[in-house]
Amino acid sequence: MPAPPPIAKAKPKSQKSWDKTQSQRKFRLGVRRFLKNQLHLLIFALLHSIFSLYVKIRQTWNKVCYRISSIISYHHRTPELIENDVRGLARKPQHLSAILNMHEDGRAAELERLIGEAADLAVWSACAGIPVLSIYERSGILKRYLPQIHQAILQRFASYFGEHYPGLTVAAPHTEPVDSAATGHFQDSKLKHLNVMFISYKDGREAMVDLTKTLAEMSQKGKLNPSDIQIDLIDAELSEGIMAEPDLLLLFSPHVELYGYPPWQIRLTEIFHLPDNQGVEYQNADMMQLRAPLARAMTALDRSLFSKTFQLAAAAVRDPRNISRYRKSLVDEGKLFSRPNFSAMVPHPEEELAKKGRKLLLLDPEVKYELTRTWGETLRCGYKADEVDVIPYELTLGYDKWTYHEVIESILPEELQNEVPSGFNSVGHVVHLNLRDQYLPYKKVVADVILDKTPRFRTVINKVDNVGQESQFRTFSYEVLAGPDDLNVEVKENDCIFKFDYAKVYWNSKLEHEHTRLINKFQPGEVVCDVMAGIGPFAVPAGKKGVFVWANDMNPESYRYLNDAVKRNKADQFVRTFNEDGHNFIRRAADLVYEASKSGDHALVRPRHKFSRSHPTPAPKPKRVAVPPTISHFVMNLPGSATTFLHCYRGLYAGKEELFAPHTETKLPVVHVHCFAPKLSDEEVFEDINKRIYDEIGVRLPAGDDLDSGQVSVYDVRDVAPNKRMFCASFRIPAEVAFAPRD
């Protein structure tokens, strides 16, 4: 039989009671621990909320205080107040640098923003007494707009300083600077000149690589001892070629990133970083109100709509003899009203006082006649001395007082404000527009405003096709927008006068700098062949300085006006004109010059003679200048197709090797060929142009400025369209090309 299960023994009563007590005790401990944890969480949450609220309140308070402080301390375009802002610095930088960035989207608007920011930095530096400002923009786009930046800074100067302002130089490495002299009292002030330098990525590592190659080559050739290559030498070369090291670099970006800034120039530079520059600018609400009345989408100009009245304060100088003194003091303080082509001195509004010669000096919009704290020291002292009263004045500005830009910006819709038509070409009394399609509805208004605001112009035309597309002579179809249909113009350039019918020949006043640049390369007594001479912008000034020029143009009208310009400017001894196809003329010119030299052709130049009645001397005999046997320069200014003429230089001097080195000291001619190229990097542009040259002459030329060693230099002439630039490639004709057999 199976064993019976064991009988369970009952626990004693005392044991059961102890277990129950332990269970209750554990429950009470768990509840207490839970409540304690929840209390801790609640206290932590309260403390965190209080601290977060404190931080938020403090941040808000700081922002409010900063805004109030910026309003109270706002300089109102008063240089003295900006100077006060930096007076407390232990050491003021003598060279300030800043990094600006260009974003890809909205290129035209971004460019305008960059130019505006550069101008603001420049005028702030001038006010703060900082003589040197350098601005780094990685792509280098600002370096191509130096004249526009120079003008923008001068406009800021006029707004801040009034009639008199410091001198200004705007420059970039290896680029012609744009200068303007100091005016008025700034000629003797501490800061009488501001230098603004623009640099890019190319001026950094690439410049160091080029310097390294140069020093290595000089060392290999024995021109430089390797032991002489010290830090001082490198620093001197880079400082002279690019710029000296700045004392302070301003960086506006979310992160500390230098974007390829020239590394050598910031070895010891102090860097000040801000996340952005949106809250660092001064506000100018008063001046923002001084704008032309809005007349959006106006397609027919109604001048009566541009009258607007502003409430200003004016200084009534009781003694007319003191008015000049107060005017000068108010200009120095920046308290005088300033607008382009507008006098701040007006007659007293009360007739009786006006008859006595009493005048008012209009004050800057920030000066309020009822708020003495806005008056400035000059007005307060004059008021206490009972010499000046500050009174309210109603200023009414009519259409004639607004500038071209102010009127056009008030008319064009907001979506067309990014590129206000302003970069027009002018030829004599004619303004030549090239309006984009979106601006065509407003073409008549634009033309009328141009004539109103620039009285020296009489006719405004708009191009209706592309130059060279409709005519082989680079003439174009046009429509007259305003004024008479009279395109017979007179232009003065490089001390020469040209008269021509603009409808029948090509002329571009924007190329004056390029004309001057090449003319300066020509030496008196040399021979220059201008293959596509037009009406003579290269040929006539060169002939006037004693350079022999064989000038050709295929357009019969250009040939006619070229002859007129040669005679009008008395250059007929040195300039010979032709009306041929440029392909044939290149070799024929070389032959004609050689024949002219062999036959003894020459010019007679009468030296300048100073006449003196007290010591009369006979006039010196004319100097005989012989035509040399060879051509020194070829100019080919037909950028649309000039490179396709280069094959004509093959055999230019076939069989005449004895005319050139090493048989003589004469070098082979230099060709200056103009061409268009898309807006690419410098390396891509050079490769594109160099390939075109190679395709024509069969010789690949390395890049560089040493033309004597077979290099080709490419000069950036100007922008001609948003995505197109004009260049000039210069190279000396290789011997294998010049002496090759003729076809």
Protein Blocks (a to p, Z undefined) as FASTA:
>chain_A
ZZdddddddddfklmmmmmmmmmmmmmmmmmmmmmmmmmmmmmmmmmmmmmmmmmmmmmm
mmmmmmmmmmmmpgglpaklmmmmmmmpmbdcfbdcddddddfehkllmmmmmmmmmmmm
mmmmmmnopabdcdddfklmmmmmmmmmmmmmmmmmmmmnomaccddddddehiacdddd
dehjllmmmblcdcdddddfklmmmmmmmmmmmmmmmmmnopacfklmcfklmmmmmmmm
moccdfbdcdddfbdcekhpafklmmmgccdddfblklmcccdfklmmmccdddehiabd
cfklmgccddddddddfblklmmmmmmmmmmnopaccdehiafbdcdfblklmmnopacd
dddfklcfklmklnojmlmmmmmnopaccddddddddfklpcfklmmmmmpcfklmmmgc
fkbccehjbccddddfklmmmmmmmmmmmmmmmmkbcbdcddfbdehklpcnlpacdddf
bdcddfbdcddeehiacdddfklmccdfklmmmmmmmmmmpcghiacddfblonopmmmm
mmmnopacddddfblklmmmmmmmmmmnopmmmpccddddfklmmmmmmmmmmmmmmnop
acdddddddddfklccdddddddddddfbdfbdcdddfklmmmmmmmmgoklgoilmmpc
fkbmcdcdddddddddddddfklmmmmmmmmmmmmnopacdedjblknopacdddfbdcb
fkbccddddddddfklmmpccZZ
